[in-house]
Amino acid sequence: MKSLLVVLLLAATISVNAQEYVVGSNEKNVHSFTMTTIDGEEKPLSEFAGEVLLIVNTASKCGFTKQYAPLQSLYEKYRDRGFQILAFPANNFGKQEPGSDAEIKEFCTSTFDVTFPLFSKISVKGEDKHPLYVYLTGIEGLGGEIQWNFTKFLVDRDGNPVARFGTKTDPLDERVITELEKVLKR
C-alpha cells in the first residue's frame, strides 16, 4: 500500500512538472499572447510580428498620466518605421484607473488624442496578474515586478523583450530613443 502511494505521488509530481514545462514553452515571446482590445475584440499579439513594440501599463488618474502625450509623439514619429505602442490600463497602484474600458478610451482619445492601440484593463501585479505580465516580469534582467504605472517594455520584431524603462523615464528620454533606434535598425 505504501509503495502504491509513493508511486502515485511520484506520478502526480512528474505530471505537474511536465504541465508547467508545457505551459512555459507555449509562452516563448510576446507574440504568444492574445489580448482583448479596449473595444472588447480578441487580438493575437502575433499580428504585431515584424514590428517593434513598446508595452506600457497605464492609468488615467496618475501623476504620470501626462506621459500619454509623449507616448503619442513617439508613436507618430516612428510608426511608419514599424513601431507600435500597446497600452494596457491597470488599476493596481492607488486605484488610479477606476474607469470602465469605454471611459478609459474616451479619456485617452479626447484628452491626449491617443491613436496607438489601447487594450482592455488588466492586472499587472498580484495574484490576478495577467499572463502577459507574468511573462514580462519573469524575464531575468528586466527588473522583476512592476512598481508603478507607466513601466515600459521595448520588444523587438520577433516578440522578445529587450529593454525596460521605469515609470519616471519619459517616453522621449534619450535612453528610450537610443534603444528604440537600435531595435528598429535590426
N, C-alpha and C positions, 0 to 999 in steps of 0.2 A: 504494500500500500504506500509506504514511504517513497519507494523508488518511482512509483507511478506519479505521485505528487511532484517529485523532483523533475521528472521528465515533462510533465505538464507545465510547470513553472518555467523550465528552460525553453520549451517551445513557445510559450507566451512572450518571453523576453526576446527571443530571436524574431518573432513576428512583429513586435512593437518596434524593434530596432530597424528591421527591414522596411517597415512602413515609413519611419522617419527618414530613412535614406531616400526612398522613392519620392516623398513629398519634397525634400530638399533638392533632389535632382530635377524636379519639374520647374523649379523656380531659379533658372540659371541666370536670368537677367531681367531687366525692367520689361522687356517685350513679352515676357511670360504671363503678365497680369492683364486681366480685363477689369476695367473700372467703369463706374457709372458717371455719365456726364451730368452737369448741373441741370440739364433738361430731362434727366431720367433715362437716357439711352445707354445701353451697354456698348463700351468701346474697347476693343482689344488694343493694348498699347503696342502690339506688333504692327499696327497701322502707322506707327511713327518710326518704323525701321528705316534706317538710312538718314535719319535726321538727328541732330544734336538736341538734347533736351535739357531744360533747367526745371527740375521738380521742386515746387515750393509749397510748404504748408502755410496757409494764410488765415487771416482773421480781420473782420471789419471794424472792430472796436478796440484796436490795439494801438499803442504809441508808434508802432512800426507800420501801421496800415498805409501810411503815406508812401511806402515802398511800391505800392501798385503803380504809381506814376513812373518811376524809373524802370520798373519791370516792363511796362508798356513801351517805353522808349527803346529799351534793349530789344524787345521783340520786333518793333518796327525797323530797327536798324539792321538786324541780322536774319529776319525770317526768309528773305529771298536767297539766303545762302544755306538754307536747310536747317533752320533753328526754330524750335518751338518751346514755349513756356507752358508747363502744365501746373495749374494752381489747384491745390487741394485744401479747401476750407476745413478748419478743425477747431473744435470748442474745448480743447484740452487745457488751455492756460488762462486762468482767470475768467472763464466763461465769456471770452471776448469774441465768440462767433455764435451768438444765440439764435440767429435768424434761420428761417427755412431756406431751402435751395433757391426758391423764387426770390426771396428777399435779398439773398446774397448776390444773385445775378443782377438784380435791379440796382443794388448799391454799387457794384463794381462797374457796370456799364454806364450808369448815369453820373457817378462821381469821378471816375478815372478813365472813362472811355475804353475800358478793357476789351480787347478783341482776341486775346490769346485764349486757348481752351481752359474753361473752368469745369471742375468736376464736383460731384456731389460731396457733401460734408462727410468726413471720415474721422476716425480717431488715429492719432499719430503716436500715442503712448498709452501705457497701462494695459490692463487685461484684455480690453477690446481693441487693441491696436490693429489696424488694417494690415493684412499680409504684405502689401507693398512696403509699408514702413517697417514691418518685421524684417523684411529683406534688406532694405536700405540701412537700417540702424545696426544690422548684424554683420555688415561688411567691415572686416578688420582694416583699420587705418582711416576710416571715415568718421570717427568721432563718437560712436555709440548713440545713446538715447538722445532724442530731440529735447532741447532745453527750453525752447520758446517758439513763438510764431516766426514765420519768415526765415526758416532754415532752408538753405538752397543746396540741391544736389545737381551737379553737372554730369550728364550722361552722354557717352559717345554714341556714334551712329549704329553701333552694334548692340546697344542697350546696356552697356556696362558703366556703372557709376565710376567716375574718375576723380571727382573733387567734391568737397563740401565747404560751404560758406555759412558762417553763423548769422544769427539774427541781425547783429549790428553792422554786418558788411552790406553796404548799399549795392544794389544790383549793377550800378555803373562804376563801382570801385575798380581801380586799375587791376587788382588781383583777379577779379571776375573776368574782366575783358581779356586779360593776358591768357588765362586758361581757356576761355571760350575760343579765342582766335587760334590757339594751338590745336584744339579739338576739331574745329571747323576745317583746318588745313589737312587733316588726316584723310 
